[in-house]
Amino acid sequence: MSDFKLTRPHVLKVFEPLQETDDIERRNTFFADSVVPDVKWTITGQAHSLIGTRNSIQEHNDISDNQISKRLDGPIKFVVTRVIVDGDRSDDGWWTSVELRGEATRRTGLDYNNEYIWLTRFNDQGKIVEIRSYFDTLLSEMVLAEPAYDEDDGRE
């Protein structure tokens, strides 16, 4: 077992790149540096189109994230509003609860302001191995009902 201990400053540093909306290379360091490629990413719920468990960053992006992104003018700016760290390591890793505010503009010109809780599990190397995402799914469904646009040409 390593000497790693999950702390609030570590979690804040990990999530910091998700505030970036102009420098996509910097934003993507969240995934490249802080999330394992085969992350288990669950979007919870019972009655919306994004629910399910994905077993990689790519699968999450293909099934979930890209669907919303096609309806926004740019990336969602995620701002951490609260972090609660479990001070004791569980048998399966380190757990924390991260409250986020997500802000973007929809292609329709309306705001996309959502609130999230990501229950995250870190390994002993300080990387995220699991995310359980909770958010306003009604807002997401409203956005998903809007026209989707291809990034390259802006058309449906």
Backbone hydrogen bonds, N-H to C=O, Kabsch-Sander energy under -0.5 kcal/mol:
donor,donor_aa,acceptor,acceptor_aa,energy
11,V,7,T,-2.0
12,L,8,R,-2.6
13,K,9,P,-2.1
14,V,10,H,-2.4
15,F,11,V,-2.2
16,E,12,L,-1.2
18,L,15,F,-1.6
19,Q,16,E,-2.0
20,E,17,P,-1.5
24,I,22,D,-1.1
27,R,23,D,-2.3
28,N,24,I,-2.6
29,T,26,R,-1.3
30,F,27,R,-1.7
32,A,28,N,-2.5
33,D,29,T,-2.7
34,S,29,T,-0.6
34,S,30,F,-1.4
35,V,31,F,-0.9
36,V,128,I,-2.6
39,V,36,V,-1.4
40,K,129,V,-2.3
41,W,39,V,-0.8
41,W,54,R,-2.7
42,T,40,K,-0.6
42,T,131,I,-3.2
43,I,52,G,-2.7
44,T,42,T,-0.7
44,T,133,S,-2.1
51,I,48,H,-0.9
52,G,43,I,-2.1
54,R,41,W,-2.8
57,I,37,P,-2.1
60,H,56,S,-2.2
61,N,57,I,-2.8
62,D,58,Q,-2.8
63,I,59,E,-2.4
64,S,60,H,-2.7
65,D,60,H,-1.5
66,N,61,N,-2.8
67,Q,64,S,-0.8
68,I,64,S,-1.4
69,S,65,D,-2.6
70,K,66,N,-1.6
71,R,68,I,-2.3
72,L,69,S,-1.7
73,D,105,T,-3.3
77,K,103,E,-3.1
78,F,18,L,-2.5
78,F,76,I,-0.8
79,V,77,K,-0.6
79,V,101,R,-2.5
81,T,99,E,-2.9
82,R,99,E,-1.3
84,I,97,S,-2.6
86,D,95,W,-2.4
87,G,85,V,-0.7
90,S,93,G,-2.7
93,G,90,S,-1.4
94,W,122,F,-2.6
96,T,120,T,-2.2
97,S,84,I,-2.9
98,V,96,T,-0.5
98,V,118,W,-2.2
99,E,82,R,-3.0
99,E,97,S,-0.5
100,L,116,Y,-2.4
101,R,79,V,-2.5
102,G,100,L,-0.5
102,G,114,N,-3.4
103,E,77,K,-2.0
103,E,101,R,-0.5
104,A,112,Y,-1.6
106,R,110,L,-3.4
107,R,71,R,-2.4
109,G,106,R,-2.2
112,Y,104,A,-3.1
113,N,111,D,-0.5
114,N,102,G,-2.3
114,N,112,Y,-0.6
116,Y,100,L,-2.8
117,I,134,Y,-2.4
118,W,98,V,-2.8
119,L,117,I,-0.6
119,L,132,R,-2.7
120,T,96,T,-2.9
120,T,118,W,-0.8
121,R,130,E,-2.6
122,F,94,W,-3.4
123,N,127,K,-2.7
126,G,123,N,-1.7
128,I,34,S,-3.5
129,V,121,R,-3.3
130,E,121,R,-1.4
131,I,40,K,-2.6
132,R,119,L,-2.3
133,S,42,T,-3.3
133,S,131,I,-0.5
134,Y,117,I,-2.6
136,D,115,E,-0.8
137,T,135,F,-1.3
140,S,136,D,-1.5
141,E,137,T,-2.5
142,M,138,L,-2.2
143,V,139,L,-2.2
144,L,140,S,-2.7
145,A,141,E,-1.2
146,E,143,V,-1.7
149,Y,70,K,-2.3
150,D,155,R,-2.7
154,G,150,D,-2.2
